[in-house]
Amino acid sequence: MFGLLLVIMLITGINYQNSLIYLLVFMLGALFVAAMHQTHRNLAGTEITLVEAGEGFPGQELGFVFHLGRAGGDAIQLMLMTEDGTERSVSVTHEEVISVRLPIRGTRRGPVRVSRIRIETRFPFGLLRAWSWIRPASEGLCYPAPLRPAPESGADHLGDSGDQRRKDAMDHVDIRPWRQGDLSQRVQWKRYARTGELVIADWEGDASDPVWLDFEAWPGADRELRLSYLAWLLEDRERAGQPWGLRFPGFERGPDNGAEHRREGLRALGRFGLEAQSASTKNASHRTSREAA
């Protein structure tokens, strides 16, 4: 449209021999050429790095975090877009690193791959667009969807027995001063409000009777259903602040609790059985290509 406008103005100037129209056409043409170089330079030299691949449950948005930097000059109004339409606009100044989080929705258990991310700019006038494609090598991870097991499914000993032990142990409470690393759920907040003393309540059996989450506890269920049961029980034990261990074929993690222990358990559940499938697929593809050769 801009080029068509210049042509019409040029024909008008020739027809009427109007010098002002000539001047305006040549000025706008020079502006177009300058915008072409400026738009390209605004994108050239931008460094973008994927520093964190998102993790979460199906249906959640997994945050992929990118760092954008410039070795020289500023980059104004850069746009990062995914293939599903999610976009983020940022500006990067000279020798500054900007963090950009792109949410990618997880749909099912397993690796979450981002095939392409488009980075583009229309600075300064919006007449032209410079773009490039980014193909991240790292991948995110989608955990199994948590599903509460039915009591008759054979998992009642995994969940209810721990709760009953804690109820039985309420009569044997040990009050001690708070120490670094204690869970906030154990703090006696009412006592703290009255006396200002930060103390912890320890119940007998919490540390000595951890819960083991076992893949073999549901012999009649399929693999994905068992993993969903384990994910729910893992989250439930973590919310209760009770140590838990995780056991399934090829993996065993001793009883513990905390954010890192939870993350390791969910990651193991998310990847269970998929690495072997990926390896077999690659081997089959290699054999097919070799036979074709």
C-alpha positions as CSV (number, residue, x, y, z in Angstrom):
1,M,0.0,0.0,0.0
2,F,2.8,2.4,0.8
3,G,4.5,1.7,-2.6
4,L,1.2,2.1,-4.4
5,L,0.7,5.4,-2.7
6,L,4.1,6.6,-3.9
7,V,3.4,5.5,-7.5
8,I,0.1,7.4,-7.5
9,M,1.8,10.5,-6.0
10,L,4.6,10.3,-8.6
11,I,2.1,10.0,-11.5
12,T,0.2,13.0,-10.1
13,G,3.4,15.0,-9.8
14,I,4.4,14.2,-13.4
15,N,0.9,15.1,-14.6
16,Y,0.8,18.5,-12.9
17,Q,4.6,19.1,-12.9
18,N,4.4,19.9,-9.2
19,S,7.8,20.2,-7.6
20,L,6.4,19.9,-4.0
21,I,4.8,16.5,-4.9
22,Y,8.2,15.4,-6.4
23,L,9.9,16.4,-3.1
24,L,7.3,14.6,-1.0
25,V,7.6,11.4,-3.1
26,F,11.4,11.4,-2.9
27,M,11.4,12.1,0.8
28,L,9.0,9.2,1.5
29,G,11.0,6.9,-0.7
30,A,14.2,7.7,1.1
31,L,12.3,7.1,4.4
32,F,11.3,3.7,3.2
33,V,14.9,2.7,2.3
34,A,16.1,4.0,5.7
35,A,13.4,2.1,7.5
36,M,14.5,-1.1,5.7
37,H,18.0,-0.9,7.1
38,Q,16.8,0.2,10.6
39,T,14.3,-2.6,10.9
40,H,17.0,-5.2,10.0
41,R,19.5,-3.6,12.3
42,N,17.0,-3.6,15.2
43,L,16.8,-7.4,15.1
44,A,20.4,-8.2,14.0
45,G,22.8,-8.9,16.9
46,T,20.1,-10.0,19.4
47,E,21.2,-13.0,21.4
48,I,18.4,-15.2,22.8
49,T,18.9,-18.2,25.1
50,L,16.5,-20.7,26.6
51,V,17.4,-20.8,30.3
52,E,14.5,-22.7,31.8
53,A,12.1,-25.2,30.3
54,G,8.7,-25.3,32.0
55,E,7.3,-28.2,34.0
56,G,3.7,-28.7,35.3
57,F,0.6,-30.8,35.2
58,P,-1.7,-31.3,32.1
59,G,-3.8,-28.2,31.4
60,Q,-1.4,-25.9,33.1
61,E,0.8,-23.3,31.3
62,L,4.5,-24.4,31.4
63,G,6.7,-21.3,31.5
64,F,9.7,-21.3,29.1
65,V,12.1,-18.6,30.2
66,F,14.3,-16.9,27.6
67,H,17.1,-14.4,28.1
68,L,17.5,-11.7,25.5
69,G,20.7,-9.6,25.2
70,R,22.4,-7.1,22.9
71,A,26.2,-6.8,22.4
72,G,25.7,-3.3,20.9
73,G,22.9,-0.8,20.4
74,D,19.3,-1.1,21.5
75,A,16.5,-3.4,20.3
76,I,13.1,-1.8,20.4
77,Q,9.8,-3.6,20.4
78,L,10.9,-7.2,19.7
79,M,8.0,-9.7,19.5
80,L,8.3,-13.4,20.5
81,M,5.5,-15.6,19.3
82,T,4.7,-19.3,19.5
83,E,2.8,-21.3,16.9
84,D,-0.3,-21.3,19.1
85,G,-0.5,-17.5,19.1
86,T,1.1,-16.6,22.4
87,E,3.2,-13.5,22.1
88,R,5.4,-11.2,24.3
89,S,6.8,-7.8,23.4
90,V,10.0,-6.6,24.9
91,S,12.7,-3.9,24.4
92,V,16.4,-4.7,25.1
93,T,18.9,-1.9,25.8
94,H,22.6,-2.0,25.2
95,E,24.4,-4.6,27.4
96,E,21.2,-5.5,29.2
97,V,19.7,-9.0,29.6
98,I,15.9,-9.3,29.7
99,S,14.0,-12.3,30.9
100,V,10.9,-13.3,28.9
101,R,8.5,-16.0,30.0
102,L,6.5,-17.7,27.2
103,P,3.7,-19.9,28.5
104,I,3.2,-23.2,26.7
105,R,0.2,-25.3,27.6
106,G,0.9,-29.0,28.5
107,T,-1.7,-31.5,27.2
108,R,-0.4,-34.9,28.2
109,R,2.3,-36.6,30.3
110,G,5.7,-36.6,28.9
111,P,8.2,-34.2,27.2
112,V,6.8,-30.8,26.0
113,R,8.6,-29.7,22.9
114,V,8.4,-26.2,21.3
115,S,9.1,-26.7,17.6
116,R,9.5,-23.1,16.6
117,I,9.4,-19.6,18.2
118,R,9.3,-16.6,16.0
119,I,11.1,-13.4,16.9
120,E,10.3,-10.3,14.8
121,T,10.3,-6.5,14.8
122,R,8.5,-3.8,12.9
123,F,10.4,-0.9,14.4
124,P,10.5,2.0,13.6
125,F,7.5,2.7,11.4
126,G,5.7,-0.6,11.0
127,L,6.3,-0.5,7.2
128,L,8.6,-3.5,7.1
129,R,9.1,-6.6,9.2
130,A,12.3,-8.5,10.1
131,W,12.0,-12.0,11.6
132,S,13.8,-15.2,12.5
133,W,12.9,-18.6,13.8
134,I,14.2,-20.1,17.0
135,R,14.1,-23.9,17.5
136,P,14.9,-24.7,21.2
137,A,16.8,-27.9,21.8
138,S,15.6,-28.3,25.4
139,E,12.2,-29.6,26.2
140,G,9.7,-29.1,29.1
141,L,8.0,-31.8,31.0
142,C,4.3,-32.6,31.8
143,Y,3.7,-34.6,34.9
144,P,0.9,-37.2,35.2
145,A,-2.6,-35.7,35.9
146,P,-3.2,-36.3,39.7
147,L,-6.1,-38.6,40.3
148,R,-7.3,-39.7,43.7
149,P,-7.3,-43.5,44.0
150,A,-10.5,-45.2,45.2
151,P,-10.3,-46.8,48.7
152,E,-11.1,-50.2,47.2
153,S,-8.3,-49.9,44.6
154,G,-5.8,-51.3,47.0
155,A,-4.1,-48.0,47.9
156,D,-5.9,-47.4,51.2
157,H,-2.7,-48.4,53.1
158,L,-0.8,-45.7,51.2
159,G,-3.0,-42.8,52.3
160,D,-5.3,-43.5,55.2
161,S,-2.9,-45.4,57.4
162,G,-0.5,-42.5,57.5
163,D,-3.4,-40.2,58.6
164,Q,-4.5,-42.7,61.2
165,R,-0.9,-43.0,62.6
166,R,-0.8,-39.2,63.0
167,K,-4.1,-39.2,64.8
168,D,-2.9,-42.0,67.1
169,A,0.3,-40.1,67.7
170,M,-1.4,-36.8,68.8
171,D,-1.2,-38.0,72.4
172,H,2.6,-38.1,72.2
173,V,3.6,-34.6,71.1
174,D,7.1,-33.3,71.6
175,I,7.5,-29.5,71.8
176,R,10.9,-28.2,70.8
177,P,12.3,-24.8,69.7
178,W,12.2,-24.0,66.0
179,R,15.3,-24.8,63.9
180,Q,16.3,-23.8,60.5
181,G,14.7,-26.0,57.9
182,D,11.6,-26.9,59.9
183,L,8.4,-27.0,58.0
184,S,6.0,-24.1,58.6
185,Q,3.1,-26.5,59.0
186,R,4.7,-27.7,62.3
187,V,5.0,-24.3,63.9
188,Q,2.6,-23.7,66.7
189,W,1.3,-20.4,65.5
190,K,-1.3,-19.9,68.3
191,R,1.3,-20.3,70.9
192,Y,3.6,-17.9,69.0
193,A,0.8,-15.3,69.0
194,R,0.4,-15.7,72.7
195,T,3.9,-15.9,73.9
196,G,6.1,-14.9,71.0
197,E,8.0,-18.2,71.3
198,L,8.5,-20.1,68.0
199,V,8.2,-23.8,68.7
200,I,7.6,-27.0,66.7
201,A,5.3,-29.9,67.5
202,D,6.8,-33.3,66.7
203,W,4.5,-36.3,66.6
204,E,5.8,-39.8,67.1
205,G,5.7,-41.8,64.0
206,D,6.1,-39.0,61.5
207,A,9.7,-39.7,60.8
208,S,9.8,-43.3,61.8
209,D,6.7,-44.4,59.7
210,P,7.1,-42.8,56.3
211,V,4.8,-43.7,53.5
212,W,6.0,-45.7,50.5
213,L,4.3,-44.9,47.2
214,D,4.5,-48.1,45.2
215,F,3.7,-48.6,41.5
216,E,2.7,-52.2,42.2
217,A,-0.1,-51.3,44.6
218,W,-2.7,-51.4,41.9
219,P,-2.1,-54.7,39.9
220,G,-5.3,-54.3,37.9
221,A,-4.8,-50.7,36.7
222,D,-3.0,-49.7,33.5
223,R,0.3,-47.7,33.6
224,E,-1.1,-44.2,33.1
225,L,-3.7,-44.7,35.8
226,R,-1.1,-45.9,38.3
227,L,1.1,-42.9,37.6
228,S,-1.9,-40.6,38.1
229,Y,-2.6,-42.3,41.5
230,L,1.0,-41.9,42.5
231,A,1.0,-38.2,41.5
232,W,-2.0,-37.5,43.7
233,L,-0.6,-39.4,46.7
234,L,2.7,-37.7,46.3
235,E,1.0,-34.2,46.3
236,D,-1.2,-35.3,49.3
237,R,1.8,-36.5,51.3
238,E,3.8,-33.4,50.5
239,R,0.9,-31.1,51.6
240,A,0.7,-33.1,54.9
241,G,4.4,-32.6,55.5
242,Q,4.9,-36.4,55.9
243,P,8.0,-38.1,54.5
244,W,7.3,-40.4,51.5
245,G,9.3,-42.7,49.3
246,L,8.6,-43.5,45.7
247,R,9.1,-46.9,44.1
248,F,8.4,-48.2,40.6
249,P,10.3,-50.4,38.0
250,G,13.7,-48.9,37.5
251,F,13.4,-46.2,40.1
252,E,13.4,-45.9,43.9
253,R,13.7,-42.8,46.0
254,G,14.1,-43.0,49.7
255,P,11.6,-41.3,52.2
256,D,12.0,-37.6,52.4
257,N,10.0,-34.4,51.8
258,G,10.5,-30.9,50.5
259,A,10.3,-29.0,47.2
260,E,13.3,-30.7,45.6
261,H,12.2,-34.2,46.7
262,R,8.7,-33.5,45.2
263,R,10.2,-32.2,42.0
264,E,12.4,-35.3,41.5
265,G,9.5,-37.6,42.2
266,L,7.2,-35.8,39.7
267,R,9.9,-35.7,37.1
268,A,10.5,-39.4,37.4
269,L,6.7,-40.1,37.1
270,G,6.5,-37.8,34.0
271,R,9.4,-39.5,32.2
272,F,8.5,-43.1,33.2
273,G,8.4,-45.4,30.2
274,L,8.9,-42.7,27.7
275,E,12.7,-42.8,27.3
276,A,12.6,-46.5,26.4
277,Q,9.9,-45.8,23.8
278,S,12.0,-42.9,22.3
279,A,15.0,-45.2,22.1
280,S,13.1,-48.0,20.4
281,T,11.6,-45.5,17.9
282,K,15.1,-44.2,17.0
283,N,16.4,-47.7,16.6
284,A,13.5,-48.6,14.3
285,S,14.0,-45.5,12.2
286,H,17.7,-46.3,11.9
287,R,17.0,-49.8,10.8
288,T,14.5,-48.6,8.2
289,S,16.9,-46.0,6.8
290,R,19.7,-48.7,6.6
291,E,17.4,-51.1,4.8
292,A,16.4,-48.4,2.4
293,A,20.1,-47.6,1.7
